[in-house]
Amino acid sequence: MAPMTRSRAANEGNVPFDIHEKYYRQRAGAGLIITEGSQVSKQAVGYINTPGIYTDAQVEGWKGVTKAVHEDGGKIFIQLWHVGRISHPDFHNGELPVAPSAINPHAKSFTPKGFKDTVTPKEMSIEEIKQTILDFRNAAKNAMEAGFDGVEIHSSNGYLLHQFFNRTSNVRMDEYGGSIENRARILFEIIDAIKEVMPENRIGLRLNPSLNGIFGMEADEETIPTFDYIVEKLNNYDLAYLHLSEPFNDVSEIDYLVSEIAKRYRSMYKGTLVINAGFDQEKGNKFILEGLADAVAYGKPFVSNPDLAARFELGAELSEWDQDTFYTPGEKGYTDYPTLQESKA
Ligand SMILES: Cc1cc2nc3c(=O)[nH]c(=O)nc-3n(C[C@H](O)[C@H](O)[C@H](O)COP(=O)(O)O)c2cc1C
């Protein structure tokens, strides 16, 4: 199950509670669940009601979730998230959100007062970068305490780490910018820091190399060479998996981007490869049979089909998801999708 923000931690401390327990338990048949992005610090947030993994109360809340999933035979990794510049001063007592460089993504932040335009963020100092690395490490430590089977570093979809990778969002001239190696540095420092507090083979990470024109991310000629460098370097680690997304939109007309991500990176990456975005059962099986990936992560189909794996096994019909309740508080559109058996009854 692919990571999906569902914005149900509608309480002051952004603490997961019973409703999360129920939702994830319903989906334990996935095999491996990757949770919604969960902020690694107070500063890492950019959307209302997303859960965190940096306070004791949040760790306690997640314990209920991991217990429920394990009781029902599933495994669960938590996605560790820092949104960087996809945020708003309303989340930070009027202070600016932080990013590798002071460049406005011209995107939207989902604040307590509705969607607001992003602002020009503050360029992170070296000290702030080092603190962020420690925040990821602390979040991973908390995740182990909360009973997760592993963590997925969210280095994808235009958020903080992706902002470091791209030349259009990172114009730094210190050791975190100016070259491919420097722009990728923070990711490897985070992996190295997390390795200190948990087994390396329980760390996964997510990349979306051809993301363009979404979440304020603009690709250029150095984008794919940057991801090539990252993927090659990941071979030096014994990670749980590398989770890649096929392009979220059509990039076939852009000659410096790659339309077939699994095809490019399967031969480059030696470890376990998870592929995602826009897959149905047939396409998923095809990729596995052709050796293009070791596993497929399904997102939206899991919103409305808690028993998706069982439905695939039976060749059963799938329920449609309701986009209007992706991010609304409460049980509606969250825990009220029936399993096949329940809908038959
Ligand atoms: C409601 C919703 C929330 C999402 N939240 C996250 C998230 O927190 N982290 C992440 O990496 N991707 C997130 N995504 C992207 C999904 O993981 C996935 O890449 C995308 O839905 C495409 O896969 P699919 O076609 O199987 O749905 C989200 C997608 C949806 C629909």
Ligand as a Chemical Component Dictionary entry (heavy atoms), coordinates in Angstrom:
data_LIG
# 
_chem_comp.id                   LIG 
_chem_comp.type                 NON-POLYMER 
_chem_comp.pdbx_formal_charge   0 
_chem_comp.three_letter_code    LIG 
# 
loop_
_chem_comp_atom.comp_id 
_chem_comp_atom.atom_id 
_chem_comp_atom.alt_atom_id 
_chem_comp_atom.type_symbol 
_chem_comp_atom.charge 
_chem_comp_atom.model_Cartn_x 
_chem_comp_atom.model_Cartn_y 
_chem_comp_atom.model_Cartn_z 
_chem_comp_atom.pdbx_ordinal 
LIG C1  C1  C 0 -4.916 11.052 -1.095 1  
LIG C2  C2  C 0 -3.478 10.881 -1.479 2  
LIG C3  C3  C 0 -2.492 11.198 -0.575 3  
LIG C4  C4  C 0 -1.151 10.991 -0.886 4  
LIG N1  N1  N 0 -0.190 11.242 0.059  5  
LIG C5  C5  C 0 1.090  10.864 -0.161 6  
LIG C6  C6  C 0 2.051  10.914 0.876  7  
LIG O1  O1  O 0 1.781  11.264 2.031  8  
LIG N2  N2  N 0 3.322  10.543 0.560  9  
LIG C7  C7  C 0 3.681  10.129 -0.691 10 
LIG O2  O2  O 0 4.847  9.809  -0.924 11 
LIG N3  N3  N 0 2.780  10.057 -1.684 12 
LIG C8  C8  C 0 1.497  10.385 -1.448 13 
LIG N4  N4  N 0 0.557  10.233 -2.439 14 
LIG C9  C9  C 0 0.948  9.627  -3.716 15 
LIG C10 C10 C 0 0.668  8.125  -3.698 16 
LIG O3  O3  O 0 1.560  7.455  -2.828 17 
LIG C11 C11 C 0 0.844  7.517  -5.112 18 
LIG O4  O4  O 0 2.131  7.805  -5.573 19 
LIG C12 C12 C 0 -0.182 8.058  -6.095 20 
LIG O5  O5  O 0 -1.490 7.999  -5.554 21 
LIG C13 C13 C 0 -0.158 7.248  -7.409 22 
LIG O6  O6  O 0 -0.405 5.870  -7.165 23 
LIG P1  P1  P 0 -1.855 5.223  -7.463 24 
LIG O7  O7  O 0 -2.128 5.470  -8.922 25 
LIG O8  O8  O 0 -1.722 3.765  -7.140 26 
LIG O9  O9  O 0 -2.846 5.937  -6.618 27 
LIG C14 C14 C 0 -0.788 10.480 -2.158 28 
LIG C15 C15 C 0 -1.801 10.201 -3.072 29 
LIG C16 C16 C 0 -3.127 10.370 -2.751 30 
LIG C17 C17 C 0 -4.180 10.004 -3.757 31 
# 
loop_
_chem_comp_bond.comp_id 
_chem_comp_bond.atom_id_1 
_chem_comp_bond.atom_id_2 
_chem_comp_bond.value_order 
_chem_comp_bond.pdbx_ordinal 
LIG C1  C2  SING 1  
LIG C2  C3  SING 2  
LIG C2  C16 DOUB 3  
LIG C3  C4  DOUB 4  
LIG C4  N1  SING 5  
LIG C4  C14 SING 6  
LIG N1  C5  DOUB 7  
LIG C5  C6  SING 8  
LIG C5  C8  SING 9  
LIG C6  O1  DOUB 10 
LIG C6  N2  SING 11 
LIG N2  C7  SING 12 
LIG C7  O2  DOUB 13 
LIG C7  N3  SING 14 
LIG N3  C8  DOUB 15 
LIG C8  N4  SING 16 
LIG N4  C9  SING 17 
LIG N4  C14 SING 18 
LIG C9  C10 SING 19 
LIG C10 O3  SING 20 
LIG C10 C11 SING 21 
LIG C11 O4  SING 22 
LIG C11 C12 SING 23 
LIG C12 O5  SING 24 
LIG C12 C13 SING 25 
LIG C13 O6  SING 26 
LIG O6  P1  SING 27 
LIG P1  O7  DOUB 28 
LIG P1  O8  SING 29 
LIG P1  O9  SING 30 
LIG C14 C15 DOUB 31 
LIG C15 C16 SING 32 
LIG C16 C17 SING 33 
# 
